[in-house]
Amino acid sequence: MQGKLAGEWISERFTVRALTLPGKRFSHWKVTGPLRLEDPTQPEVSFYWMTREPLTLEAVYIDLGYLFRLR
């Protein structure tokens, strides 16, 4: 029978994708915790998490700007 050893922690691969929101454009990920993303400006990121430390990823959006020219 196989089992985990005491204190063993298995790494997990996670993929996170920012939602598409009307009138908004994804800007970047705000990370709270020890994770460093290779490119936090990508709306989809994948990473391995091998620690029990807390981690939060927050998607940051900006309002879409529109330019109107009246004649």
C-alpha positions in Angstrom: 0.0 0.0 0.0 1.4 3.4 -1.0 0.8 6.5 1.1 2.3 9.9 1.9 5.1 10.2 4.2 4.7 12.5 7.2 5.5 16.0 6.1 5.5 15.1 2.4 4.1 17.8 0.1 3.3 17.1 -3.5 3.6 19.9 -6.0 0.4 20.9 -7.9 0.2 22.6 -11.2 -2.4 25.3 -11.4 -3.7 27.3 -14.4 -5.6 30.5 -13.7 -7.4 32.6 -16.3 -8.8 36.1 -15.9 -12.4 36.6 -16.7 -13.6 38.7 -19.6 -15.5 41.7 -18.2 -17.7 44.1 -20.3 -16.1 47.5 -20.5 -12.8 46.4 -18.9 -9.5 45.1 -20.2 -7.2 42.8 -18.2 -4.1 44.6 -17.0 -2.1 42.3 -14.8 -2.1 39.9 -11.9 -1.5 41.2 -8.4 0.2 38.4 -6.4 0.2 38.2 -2.6 2.6 35.5 -1.5 6.0 34.1 -2.5 5.0 33.3 -6.2 6.8 35.2 -8.9 5.0 35.0 -12.3 7.1 35.0 -15.4 4.8 37.5 -17.1 2.0 38.9 -14.9 0.5 40.7 -17.9 -0.8 37.5 -19.5 -4.5 36.8 -18.8 -3.7 33.1 -18.4 -0.9 31.8 -16.2 0.3 28.4 -15.1 2.6 27.6 -12.2 3.6 24.8 -9.8 2.8 25.4 -6.2 5.0 23.4 -3.7 4.4 25.1 -0.4 1.7 25.5 2.2 2.2 29.3 2.3 -0.9 31.3 1.5 -1.2 32.6 -2.0 -3.6 35.1 -3.6 -3.8 36.1 -7.3 -6.0 39.1 -8.0 -6.9 40.1 -11.6 -6.5 43.8 -12.1 -8.5 45.5 -14.8 -8.6 48.9 -16.4 -11.6 50.7 -18.0 -11.7 50.6 -21.8 -11.2 54.1 -23.1 -13.0 55.3 -26.1 -12.1 58.3 -28.2 -14.9 60.1 -29.9 -14.3 62.8 -32.5 -17.3 65.1 -33.3 -17.4 67.2 -36.4 
